[in-house]
Amino acid sequence: MLIAELRYPGTRLDGLQQDHDWEAQQQLQLMQSALNEAAVALHLFQHARDADLGEPGAPEAWEAERAERQVIEQELRVAHPTAHQGNDGWWEYEEKLRELVQQEVKHRAWQSGRWPRSYQHALPFLHAKTFLYSLDAIAKALQVLVDQPWAPAGIETIGGAWTAAFPHLQEVRNTSHHQEDRVRHLGKNGKPLDLKPVDNGLISAPEGGVLVLNSLNGNRYGCTMSDGHYGEVDVSNESLLLVATLLQRVLDTFDWRGPARYEPI
């Protein structure tokens, strides 16, 4: 697991008025909490993605499931013997038996602790979105500091560096949270969505017209943004390290007093 460590130059901020000191501390604490969540989300994403990618390559699991299905089918044939004569009702009986077998296989798997495949497949997306939302929380807290007249020199430059590093973050997050609008081909403020060309290595639509939602292309979580363009955010060690670097710069712009400390603890 990658640990995103920050060095706080002191224990308390120095040189700010009391109310400004309190507000700055709150925003810095929000950023630290969000960074912790992003680090955990990244670790869980990588683990879930690797497990999801490895699942189809396990023929022994499919063979075990096939054998289990045969046993269950025999059990159900005994428990529910056919009442048809000759071919009369044979098809209906076999269809009902197939349905019972399918359900019983799943129910026994769930009772043994195995997750439905669709649940397992959802895990990488869930953790990727947690990573995305954590970065968005940091971006919002950083913008609050940038907007303050009492903010130390250099904060605005860091804000610009953040935007350059994650240009699609806000709009990708907005679409992820408002897919009910995108599926209706609606953009910002309910305006019709003009779907732009897409070519991301997974989807090629040079003429546009393709709506992309909740997509994972390797490490990259992407979707169609409110302006119709495709955007994505890299869910990776590199992104987390870059976030930590920018937050360290934020901490270093402030004046501090007291001994240095390190996070996370």
N, C-alpha and C positions, 0 to 999 in steps of 0.2 A: 504493500500500500504506500502510495506517495503521500508524504506529510508536507503540508504547506506551512512552513514555519515563518513567523514574523518576529522581529526584534523591536520591542518598544524601548525607545531611548531613555525612558524614565517611568515612574509610577503615576505621575500626575502631569497634566498640561500646565504650562506656565505662560504668563504674559497676556492672558485673556481676561476680560471682564467675567464676573461670576456667571451671568446668564449665558454668555457666549461659551464659556468653559463647559458648562453643563450640556449645552446643545452639541458641541463638538464631541464631547465624550460619548454621548448617546449615538451619534452617527458612526463613530469609530467602533463602538461596541457592536452595532448592527452589522457593520462590514466584517468584523471578526467572526461573528456567529454565522453569517452567510458563507464566509470562506470555509469554515469548518464543515458546514452542510455540503458545500460543493465538493470538498475532498472526499467525504464519505459517499456521496452520490456517485462520484467518479469511480471509486473502488467497487461499489455495488454494480454499476453499469458494466464495467470491464468483466467482472465475474459472471454476470447474467448473460452478457453478449457471448462470451466464450462458451458457456453452457448451452446456449441456444444454437450456436453454430455447430457444436459438437453432436447435438442430438441426432440429426439425420444419418450420421456416420456410425451408428451403433446397430449393426444387423442382428447382434445377439439379442438386443431388446425386442426387436420386431419378431424374432423367432420365438422368444419366450411368450410374447403376447399372443401369437398365433396358437401356440400349444395351449395356453390358458383358455383361449376362446373355444377350442375344440372340447376341452373338459367341461366348460360351462354349457356348451350346446348339448352335450350328452346328458348332463344333469337336468337340463330343462326339458329335454325330450321325454325323460322318465317322469318328471314332475307334471308335465302337460302332454299326455299322450294324445295322438291324433284320433279324432272321432270320425274322420271321413272314410268313405268306402270307395276304393278304386281311385279314380282321378277327381272325384267330386270333392271340392273344397281343398284339394292338395295345395294349390297355389296360395290360397288365403292362409292356410296353416303355416306354410314355410315362411311367408312374409311376416306373420305375427311372431314366429319363433325367432327370425332374424332380428326383429325389433327388440325382443326380450333379451337376446344374447348381447346385443349392442349395449343396452342399458346396464345389464348386469356386469359386463366387463368394466365399464366405466365406474360403476358404483363400488365395485370391489377394489379397483385401483385407488379411488379417492379414500376409501376407508383404510387402506394400507399406508396412506400418507403421500401418495403420488399426486402431483398437481395435474389438472387438465393441461393439455399442450397449449391451448390458447392463453391460459394464465402464464405459463412459462414463457411463451413468446412475448407477452406484454411486459415482462420485467425490464428488459433493456430500454424500452421506450419510457417506462415510468421513471427509471433512474436518470435517463438522459434529460427528461423534462425537469426533474428536481435540480439537476446541475444547471440547466438553463435558467430556472426561476431564481436560483441562488445567485448566479451572476447578475441577473436583472436587479435583484435587491441591492447588491453592491453598487451597481451603476446608479441607482436612484439615490442612495445615500451619498455617493460621491458628488452627484449633481447638486444635492442640497448644500454641500460644503462649497462647491464652485460658486454658487449663487450668493454666498454670504459676503458682505463688504468687509468683514473682519477676518476672512480666511487668509492664511499665510500666503506669501508670494510663492508661486509655483504650482498651486492647486489647479489653476485653470489649464496649465500646460499638461498636467497629468490627466485631466478630463479629456483633453484633445487626444492624448495618446491612447486612452481607453477606447474612444470612439473609433480611432483608426484600427485598433486591434480587434474590436468586435463590432463591425459596422452594421451587421444585421440583427444584433441581439434583441433590441427592443421590439422590432417588427416581427421577428420570429416568435418571440414570447407572446406578443399580442395575438397572432394567428393561433398559436397553440392553445390560448385561453378562450378564443372566440371562433372555434371551428364551425359553430352553428351558423355564422354569417358566411364564412368562406364556402361551405357546401351549397349555399344559395347564390354563390357568385356575387357576394357583396363585399365591398372593401370598406375603407374608412368612412364613417358617417352614413353608411347605407348606400354608398355610390356603387354602381355596377362595376364589376371587376373586369379589367382588361388584361387577359392572361398573356403574359409576355413569353418570348422564346426561352426554352430551358435546355441546357446541356451540361449535366453534372457528372457524367461518366456512368450514371445509372439510367437516367432518362434523357432521351434526345428528342426534342420537339422544336426544331428550328423555326417553325411557323407559329409557335405559341399554341394557345388553346388547351393546354393541359393543366389541370388543377392538382397540386401536390399537397397532401396533408400528412402530418405525423410520419415522416419518412426518415429512415436511418440508412445512410449510405456509408458503410464502414463506421467510422467514429463520428460522422457528421449528421447532426439532427437538422432536418430542413423542412421547409414548407413554402407555399405561395404566400407572399406578404400582401398587405392591404393595397399596395400599388400595382399588384399583378406580377411583380418580379419574384423569382425564386430566391430565397435566402437560406442560409444555414449557419450553424454554430458548431465549432469543433469541440467535441466532448473528449478531451485527451489530457495526458500529462502536460503537454506543452501549453495548453490553455490554462490549466491550473497554476503552473509555474509563472506564467505571464501575469495572471491575476495577482498572485502573491508579490511579484516584483513591483507591480503598480501600487499595491497597498503599502508596501514597504516605503515607497517614495512618498506616499501620503503621510505616513507616520513621521518620516524624517523632515517634512516641511514644518512641523510644529516644534515649538520650544517645550522642553520637558524639565521636570525636576525629580530628584530621587534616583535610586539605582535602576539600571536597565532590567528588563524582564523579557521572557520569551513566551510566545503562544504558538501552538496549543500546549496546555499543561497536561 
